[in-house]
Amino acid sequence: MGIAPDVAAKLSGVADKYLEYAVKFTCTETVRKGEIRRSRSEEGDTKMYGYLLERGDGQSVREFRQKLKGDGTVTTTEVIDAEAFPPAYEWVFLFSKANQPYFAYRERGDRFEGYDWVRIFEFKGAIPYTDGRDIRQWDGVILVDAATMTPWRSAPSRGTRRSG
């Protein structure tokens, strides 16, 4: 796997905690689509949704979006708005037991990002890239908080070809 078994177990444990707590929040999601030119975002289409995570089989979660009424309450209508990248929460499951067989990992040391101490991991998914929705299609670099092993920031290279 490219990382020590005890490190893999700690990273997987963090993913398990996120799975446990993932369905305990709701929020209003603002989605803004536009082009980025010369380090600034051009105005684009902005949409707002009622957003929550839904646990289906107990081992995975999925995004559930609902239309918002003018007063800010949600309708019962689910909105399907697929993007060509994995859902935001998917990054915390990068090292889950379910995903580990689909990835090659390599630890690349540690460093400080501002005041945060992070460990650096490269990852490469085993599934051929098609649409980018499945994180197992991606490769890149992820920074993990060195103390808590919580995913901190990812910079996928496949699909977007830009750091994030």
KEKE-3310 file (N, C-alpha, C; in steps of 0.2 Angstrom, whole numbers, plus 5000, padded with zeros to 4 digits):
npx = (5004:5010:5010:5013:5005:5000:4998:4989:4978:4975:4971:4960:4952:4948:4940:4930:4924:4919:4910:4901:4896:4892:4878:4872:4870:4863:4863:4863:4867:4878:4880:4891:4894:4906:4919:4936:4948:4963:4967:4955:4938:4925:4909:4895:4883:4872:4866:4856:4853:4844:4854:4859:4866:4864:4862:4863:4865:4872:4885:4889:4887:4876:4874:4860:4850:4839:4826:4825:4813:4806:4806:4816:4814:4814:4809:4800:4806:4818:4834:4843:4860:4872:4890:4906:4915:4920:4909:4909:4911:4917:4931:4935:4934:4944:4954:4947:4943:4935:4939:4953:4958:4957:4967:4983:4995:5007:5017:5024:5031:5032:5026:5025:5010:5007:5002:4999:5003:5006:5004:5010:5002:5003:4991:4984:4971:4963:4953:4949:4948:4933:4921:4924:4916:4918:4928:4938:4943:4953:4969:4982:4987:4986:4984:4986:4980:4993:4992:4979:4976:4966:4959:4965:4967:4965:4973:4969:4975:4970:4957:4954:4966:4972:4977:4969)
npy = (4994:5006:5014:5014:5000:5004:5018:5018:5012:5021:5032:5026:5024:5038:5040:5031:5038:5050:5044:5040:5052:5059:5060:5069:5082:5097:5109:5125:5125:5134:5135:5140:5143:5147:5155:5154:5167:5173:5172:5176:5175:5174:5181:5170:5158:5156:5145:5139:5127:5116:5106:5090:5075:5058:5042:5027:5012:5010:5010:5019:5036:5048:5063:5074:5085:5098:5109:5126:5137:5153:5159:5152:5140:5122:5112:5097:5092:5083:5088:5085:5087:5084:5085:5085:5080:5072:5071:5083:5078:5066:5066:5063:5050:5044:5036:5026:5009:5003:5009:5008:4996:5000:5010:5016:5021:5034:5040:5056:5063:5077:5093:5111:5120:5136:5138:5125:5108:5096:5080:5073:5064:5055:5049:5036:5031:5016:5014:5016:5033:5041:5049:5057:5057:5047:5045:5035:5036:5045:5054:5061:5073:5073:5082:5079:5082:5081:5078:5074:5066:5069:5072:5087:5095:5093:5090:5086:5078:5072:5075:5089:5095:5105:5113:5111)
npz = (5000:5002:5013:5031:5040:5053:5052:5041:5047:5057:5048:5042:5053:5056:5044:5047:5059:5053:5044:5054:5059:5048:5044:5053:5051:5043:5030:5021:5005:4994:4977:4965:4949:4937:4927:4930:4929:4927:4941:4947:4950:4938:4938:4939:4937:4951:4963:4976:4988:5000:5009:5013:5020:5017:5023:5016:5015:5026:5026:5017:5011:5003:4994:4996:4989:4991:4984:4988:4995:4994:5006:5013:5017:5014:5000:4996:4985:4977:4971:4957:4953:4946:4946:4938:4948:4963:4977:4990:5003:5001:5001:5014:5015:5008:5013:5019:5024:5014:5003:5002:4995:4982:4979:4977:4988:4994:5006:5008:5017:5029:5034:5038:5036:5036:5052:5054:5056:5044:5036:5021:5007:4993:4981:4971:4961:4956:4947:4930:4923:4920:4922:4933:4944:4954:4967:4966:4954:4953:4955:4965:4977:4995:5009:5026:5043:5054:5068:5071:5060:5051:5035:5027:5016:4998:4983:4969:4954:4942:4931:4935:4934:4942:4957:4973)
capx = (5000:5015:5010:5013:4999:4997:4995:4983:4973:4973:4967:4954:4948:4945:4935:4924:4921:4916:4904:4896:4893:4890:4871:4870:4870:4860:4865:4861:4873:4878:4884:4892:4897:4909:4925:4941:4952:4969:4966:4949:4932:4920:4902:4892:4876:4872:4861:4856:4850:4845:4859:4860:4869:4859:4865:4858:4867:4875:4893:4891:4883:4876:4872:4853:4849:4832:4825:4823:4807:4808:4807:4822:4813:4815:4803:4801:4808:4825:4837:4849:4864:4879:4896:4912:4920:4917:4905:4914:4913:4921:4938:4937:4934:4950:4958:4943:4944:4932:4943:4960:4960:4957:4972:4990:4997:5014:5018:5029:5034:5027:5028:5020:5006:5005:5003:4996:5007:5002:5008:5008:5001:5001:4986:4982:4965:4963:4948:4950:4945:4928:4918:4927:4912:4920:4935:4943:4946:4957:4975:4984:4991:4981:4987:4982:4983:4998:4990:4972:4975:4960:4961:4965:4967:4967:4975:4969:4978:4966:4951:4954:4973:4973:4977:4963)
capy = (5000:5012:5018:5009:4998:5008:5024:5016:5010:5028:5036:5023:5026:5044:5039:5028:5043:5054:5040:5040:5059:5062:5062:5073:5090:5100:5116:5128:5125:5139:5132:5145:5141:5152:5153:5158:5170:5177:5172:5179:5171:5178:5180:5165:5155:5154:5141:5138:5121:5113:5100:5085:5068:5052:5036:5022:5005:5010:5010:5025:5042:5052:5070:5075:5092:5100:5116:5131:5141:5160:5160:5149:5133:5117:5109:5090:5090:5082:5091:5081:5092:5080:5088:5081:5079:5068:5075:5086:5074:5060:5066:5061:5043:5042:5031:5021:5002:5001:5012:5006:4991:5004:5015:5015:5027:5035:5045:5060:5067:5081:5100:5116:5124:5141:5135:5118:5103:5091:5075:5073:5058:5054:5043:5035:5027:5010:5014:5021:5039:5042:5056:5060:5057:5042:5047:5030:5037:5051:5053:5068:5074:5075:5084:5076:5085:5076:5075:5070:5062:5071:5075:5094:5098:5089:5093:5080:5080:5070:5078:5096:5098:5111:5111:5113)
capz = (5000:5002:5020:5036:5042:5059:5049:5037:5052:5060:5043:5041:5059:5055:5040:5051:5063:5048:5042:5059:5060:5042:5043:5059:5050:5037:5029:5015:5000:4988:4971:4960:4943:4933:4924:4933:4924:4930:4948:4950:4948:4935:4940:4935:4939:4958:4965:4983:4990:5006:5008:5019:5018:5018:5024:5013:5017:5033:5024:5012:5011:4997:4995:4995:4989:4990:4982:4993:4994:4994:5014:5015:5019:5009:4997:4996:4979:4977:4965:4954:4951:4946:4944:4936:4953:4969:4982:4994:5009:4998:5002:5020:5014:5004:5016:5022:5023:5008:4997:5002:4990:4976:4979:4979:4992:4996:5011:5006:5023:5033:5033:5041:5031:5041:5059:5054:5054:5040:5032:5014:5004:4986:4980:4964:4961:4952:4942:4924:4923:4915:4923:4939:4950:4959:4969:4965:4947:4954:4958:4967:4984:5000:5016:5032:5049:5057:5075:5071:5054:5047:5029:5028:5009:4993:4976:4964:4948:4937:4930:4935:4932:4946:4964:4976)
cpx = (5004:5015:5010:5006:4996:4994:4989:4977:4970:4968:4960:4949:4944:4939:4929:4920:4917:4909:4898:4892:4891:4883:4868:4870:4866:4863:4862:4868:4872:4882:4885:4896:4900:4916:4930:4946:4957:4968:4960:4943:4927:4913:4899:4885:4877:4866:4861:4851:4850:4849:4859:4863:4864:4863:4861:4860:4871:4883:4894:4886:4882:4873:4864:4852:4841:4831:4823:4818:4810:4809:4813:4821:4814:4809:4805:4804:4816:4828:4843:4854:4871:4884:4901:4917:4917:4914:4910:4916:4917:4928:4940:4937:4939:4953:4954:4945:4941:4936:4950:4962:4960:4962:4979:4992:5004:5014:5024:5032:5029:5030:5023:5017:5003:5007:5001:5002:5004:5007:5005:5008:5000:4996:4985:4976:4966:4958:4949:4946:4939:4924:4920:4922:4914:4927:4940:4946:4951:4964:4977:4988:4985:4986:4983:4985:4987:4996:4984:4971:4969:4962:4960:4964:4969:4969:4975:4972:4974:4960:4951:4960:4974:4973:4971:4964)
cpy = (5006:5016:5012:5007:5002:5014:5023:5015:5017:5032:5033:5024:5033:5044:5036:5034:5048:5051:5041:5047:5062:5064:5066:5080:5091:5107:5119:5128:5130:5136:5138:5142:5147:5150:5157:5160:5174:5178:5175:5176:5176:5176:5174:5163:5153:5151:5140:5132:5120:5107:5096:5079:5063:5046:5030:5015:5005:5011:5016:5030:5045:5058:5070:5082:5093:5107:5120:5135:5148:5162:5156:5142:5128:5114:5101:5087:5089:5085:5087:5086:5089:5085:5083:5080:5075:5073:5078:5082:5068:5060:5063:5053:5040:5036:5026:5014:5000:5003:5010:5001:4995:5009:5013:5022:5028:5041:5049:5065:5072:5088:5105:5120:5130:5138:5128:5113:5097:5086:5074:5066:5059:5048:5042:5029:5021:5010:5019:5027:5039:5048:5060:5060:5052:5044:5042:5031:5043:5049:5060:5067:5076:5077:5082:5080:5079:5074:5071:5065:5063:5074:5083:5098:5094:5093:5088:5083:5077:5073:5085:5099:5104:5109:5114:5114)
cpz = (5000:5009:5025:5039:5048:5056:5045:5042:5055:5055:5042:5047:5059:5050:5043:5055:5058:5046:5047:5060:5054:5041:5049:5057:5044:5036:5023:5011:4995:4983:4966:4955:4939:4931:4929:4928:4928:4937:4951:4946:4944:4938:4936:4938:4946:4960:4973:4984:4997:5005:5014:5016:5021:5018:5021:5016:5023:5032:5019:5013:5004:4999:4993:4995:4988:4988:4988:4991:4995:5002:5017:5017:5013:5006:4998:4990:4979:4970:4963:4951:4951:4943:4942:4941:4959:4973:4987:5000:5007:5000:5009:5020:5010:5007:5020:5020:5016:5002:4997:4997:4983:4975:4980:4983:4993:5000:5008:5011:5026:5032:5037:5035:5036:5047:5059:5052:5050:5037:5025:5011:4997:4985:4973:4964:4955:4946:4936:4925:4918:4916:4929:4945:4956:4961:4967:4958:4947:4956:4960:4974:4989:5006:5021:5038:5053:5064:5074:5065:5050:5040:5029:5021:5004:4987:4971:4957:4942:4937:4930:4933:4936:4953:4967:4984)
residu = (MET:GLY:ILE:ALA:PRO:ASP:VAL:ALA:ALA:LYS:LEU:SER:GLY:VAL:ALA:ASP:LYS:TYR:LEU:GLU:TYR:ALA:VAL:LYS:PHE:THR:CYS:THR:GLU:THR:VAL:ARG:LYS:GLY:GLU:ILE:ARG:ARG:SER:ARG:SER:GLU:GLU:GLY:ASP:THR:LYS:MET:TYR:GLY:TYR:LEU:LEU:GLU:ARG:GLY:ASP:GLY:GLN:SER:VAL:ARG:GLU:PHE:ARG:GLN:LYS:LEU:LYS:GLY:ASP:GLY:THR:VAL:THR:THR:THR:GLU:VAL:ILE:ASP:ALA:GLU:ALA:PHE:PRO:PRO:ALA:TYR:GLU:TRP:VAL:PHE:LEU:PHE:SER:LYS:ALA:ASN:GLN:PRO:TYR:PHE:ALA:TYR:ARG:GLU:ARG:GLY:ASP:ARG:PHE:GLU:GLY:TYR:ASP:TRP:VAL:ARG:ILE:PHE:GLU:PHE:LYS:GLY:ALA:ILE:PRO:TYR:THR:ASP:GLY:ARG:ASP:ILE:ARG:GLN:TRP:ASP:GLY:VAL:ILE:LEU:VAL:ASP:ALA:ALA:THR:MET:THR:PRO:TRP:ARG:SER:ALA:PRO:SER:ARG:GLY:THR:ARG:ARG:SER:GLY)
# end
